[in-house]
C-alpha cells in the first residue's frame, strides 16, 4: 500500500505546496488534485468559493518537488480538448522529470458546467465523449502522431512534441460504470480510481478483471490480463503544523 495526498483546491496555493512537500519528504507516492471550478451544490445554481485550477497547480508543484508523482484526480473530459490536455500533461511530465499521471473522468458537476456555458450532456453522451477523449489522449501520449475522427473530437496527424519523459505516461481513469467506462479503463488505463465504499470495491475489482480479460482477447494486449493499479480515496485530517 502506498499513500498519496488529495488536497482541497480551496486551500491557498502556498499551503498546498507546503503540504505536498511534507508528504514528499515522508516518502508518499503522489499528490492528486481535483479538477473543479466552484464548490458543488444540489443543482445547477452557481456557488461562490475559491477553487484553484488543477492543471496550473500541478505545473507549479512540478517545479517545487522532486520525487512525488503528480496528477489530476480527475480532469474532466468536458473542460479541455483532448489534444490540449495531452499537451498539458506532457508539459507537466517534462517539468517534473517524468512524474505526471494523466487522470481523466467523464465529467459530472452540474453547476460549473451551467455557469460557464460548458456542455455536460446526458450520461450516454458523456460516456461517448469520454471514450473518444481517452482514445485521443492515449494515442498522443504513445504514438508519434494521432489521427482520430469521432462525433465529438477530430484530430489529424496530431503530434505531441516534445514527447513525455515516461513511456508510457500512466493514464488514470476515474470510473465505476460496470458496462462501458470500466471497459474503457481496461483498454487504456494503467491506474483505476473508483470513489466507492469498501464493501463495493471487491465487486468492482472483479468487473474490471473481466473487462481486462476481454481486452486480452479483443485487443491482443498479452497472454494474461494486464495489471491495473487501484487508487482509493478516504478522508483524513492532516494538521497544519509544518516545520
FIKEZA-453069 format. One record per residue (C-alpha): residue in one letter; x, y, z. Coordinates in steps of 0.001 Angstrom, whole numbers, padded with zeros to 6 digits. Last residue first. Layout:
# FIKEZA-453069
 rest      c1      c2      c3
    A       X       Y       Z
...
# end
This chain:
# FIKEZA-453069
 rest      c1      c2      c3
    X  008181  022731  010361
    X  004560  022259  009396
    X  001804  022074  011986
    X -001210  022225  009671
    X -002850  019010  010793
    X -003729  016445  008176
    X -007198  015071  008848
    X -008160  012067  006801
    X -010912  011279  004338
    X -010580  008220  002162
    X -009893  007749 -001521
    X -008923  004637 -003456
    X -006331  004239 -006218
    X -006055  000848 -007936
    X -003143 -000172 -010170
    X -004040 -002021 -013340
    X -002238 -005272 -014115
    X -002584 -006706 -017591
    X -004881 -009661 -018135
    X -002830 -012613 -019388
    X -001416 -013633 -022768
    X -000879 -010072 -023948
    X -002692 -006944 -025072
    X -004143 -008677 -028098
    X -007010 -006159 -028467
    X -010128 -008327 -028352
    X -008905 -011360 -026413
    X -006694 -009506 -023941
    X -009293 -006753 -023688
    X -011904 -009291 -022622
    X -009660 -010431 -019776
    X -009236 -006802 -018770
    X -013012 -006350 -018794
    X -013381 -009384 -016524
    X -010731 -008040 -014142
    X -012508 -004669 -014042
    X -015755 -006360 -013026
    X -013933 -008335 -010316
    X -012410 -005135 -008965
    X -015886 -003586 -008928
    X -017231 -006491 -006864
    X -014398 -006257 -004333
    X -014742 -002471 -004099
    X -018397 -002483 -003117
    X -017830 -003216  000592
    X -015065 -000621  000703
    X -017453  002120 -000434
    X -016808  003842 -003740
    X -014887  006597 -005437
    X -013486  004464 -008213
    X -009922  005056 -009372
    X -008020  002987 -011916
    X -004352  003219 -012919
    X -002582  001881 -016021
    X -005546  002758 -018188
    X -006383  002285 -021897
    X -008335 -000896 -022662
    X -009361 -001968 -019168
    X -010228  001623 -018304
    X -012517  001896 -021343
    X -014190 -001353 -020234
    X -014666  000248 -016814
    X -016477  003089 -018567
    X -018853  000844 -020516
    X -020602 -001951 -018601
    X -019670 -001641 -014928
    X -019661  002144 -014752
    X -017146  002856 -011992
    X -014753  005382 -013481
    X -011848  007647 -012537
    X -009320  006796 -015222
    X -005584  007066 -014610
    X -003263  007031 -017621
    X  000417  006416 -016928
    X  002974  008124 -019201
    X  004152  005115 -021141
    X  006932  005628 -021731
    X  007703  008399 -019282
    X  009584  011524 -020337
    X  006656  012615 -022480
    X  007454  013548 -026101
    X  008333  017108 -027001
    X  006269  017129 -029051
    X  002768  015698 -029060
    X  001927  015337 -032728
    X -001558  015394 -034290
    X -001705  013791 -037746
    X -005357  014828 -037885
    X -007532  015310 -034812
    X -011312  015135 -034525
    X -013464  015224 -031419
    X -017153  014864 -030598
    X -018579  012519 -033256
    X -015199  010988 -033919
    X -012393  011096 -036444
    X -008982  010331 -034975
    X -005467  010756 -036315
    X -002551  010610 -033893
    X  001147  011256 -034438
    X  004328  009787 -032918
    X  002263  007405 -030815
    X  002066  006803 -027035
    X  000932  010030 -025361
    X -000967  011289 -028405
    X -002766  007992 -028864
    X -003784  007703 -025218
    X -005059  011294 -025234
    X -007065  010608 -028399
    X -008546  007329 -027120
    X -009354  008896 -023754
    X -011372  011692 -025357
    X -013244  009417 -027751
    X -014438  007207 -024896
    X -015208  010257 -022779
    X -017442  011729 -025494
    X -019494  008522 -025715
    X -019600  008326 -021918
    X -020790  011913 -021549
    X -023361  011473 -024295
    X -024804  008396 -022592
    X -024955  010208 -019252
    X -026746  013122 -020882
    X -024897  016270 -021790
    X -022355  018401 -019912
    X -021979  021294 -022335
    X -019888  024138 -020938
    X -021639  027506 -020564
    X -019562  028571 -017569
    X -022439  028634 -015079
    X -024175  025512 -016381
    X -020993  023427 -016490
    X -019960  024649 -013039
    X -023371  023857 -011585
    X -023741  020335 -012958
    X -020629  018586 -011661
    X -020332  015349 -013651
    X -017395  014979 -016008
    X -016231  011888 -017939
    X -013025  011363 -015968
    X -009292  011687 -016574
    X -006024  011387 -014621
    X -002865  011613 -016727
    X -000172  010899 -014124
    X  002982  013015 -014260
    X  006315  012159 -012618
    X  008785  012078 -015541
    X  011278  014869 -014866
    X  008712  017172 -013269
    X  008876  019841 -015984
    X  008709  017211 -018733
    X  005808  015289 -017205
    X  003968  018537 -016508
    X  004442  019525 -020163
    X  003122  016117 -021217
    X  000036  016665 -019053
    X -000661  019963 -020807
    X -000004  018656 -024328
    X -002344  015703 -023778
    X -004921  018105 -022316
    X -004744  020273 -025433
    X -005207  017233 -027681
    X -008135  016105 -025528
    X -009918  019484 -025845
    X -010333  020869 -022355
    X -013254  021151 -019907
    X -015669  018349 -020853
    X -013305  015394 -020441
    X -012994  016337 -016785
    X -009544  016025 -015245
    X -009578  013600 -012287
    X -007991  013256 -009891
    X -005419  015434 -011645
    X -001836  014189 -011493
    X  001523  014467 -009768
    X  004095  011910 -008594
    X  006342  012744 -005629
    X  010092  012726 -006315
    X  011455  016228 -006979
    X  009045  018937 -005908
    X  008687  022699 -006449
    X  008671  022840 -010267
    X  006146  020013 -010567
    X  004007  021722 -007919
    X  003583  024741 -010217
    X  002573  022504 -013097
    X  000117  020669 -010851
    X -001429  023985 -009774
    X -001931  025078 -013389
    X -003502  021734 -014299
    X -005943  021867 -011388
    X -007451  025355 -011424
    X -007651  026771 -007899
    X -011094  026902 -006286
    X -012137  029852 -004087
    X -015847  029812 -003338
    X -019017  031187 -004853
    X -021789  028833 -005927
    X -023549  028654 -009289
    X -027045  027101 -009176
    X -027201  023995 -011365
    X -028468  021725 -008586
    X -027541  020266 -005184
    X -024249  022157 -004961
    X -020568  021650 -005742
    X -017988  024324 -004953
    X -016519  026113 -007977
    X -014023  025489 -010801
    X -013323  021787 -010360
    X -010479  019457 -011350
    X -009379  017815 -008101
    X -005661  017482 -007396
    X -003502  014405 -006787
    X -000173  014329 -004986
    X  001595  011012 -005316
    X  003612  008241 -003622
    X  004391  009427 -000115
    X  008002  009206  001010
    X  007772  011319  004156
    X  009673  014159  002455
    X  007139  014028 -000375
    X  004300  014359  002114
    X  005978  017440  003605
    X  006462  018918  000130
    X  002817  018348 -000750
    X  001688  020073  002446
    X  003920  023069  001747
    X  002713  023332 -001850
    X -000931  023094 -000824
    X -000410  025693  001907
    X  001356  028008 -000541
    X -001506  027516 -003006
    X -004211  028630 -000604
    X -006728  025839  000080
    X -009965  025692 -001934
    X -008498  023006 -004188
    X -008666  020617 -001203
    X -005564  018468 -001007
    X -005516  014923 -002398
    X -002449  013237 -000875
    X -000986  009838 -001643
    X -000099  006782  000424
    X  001218  003487 -000896
    X  000000  000000  000000
# end
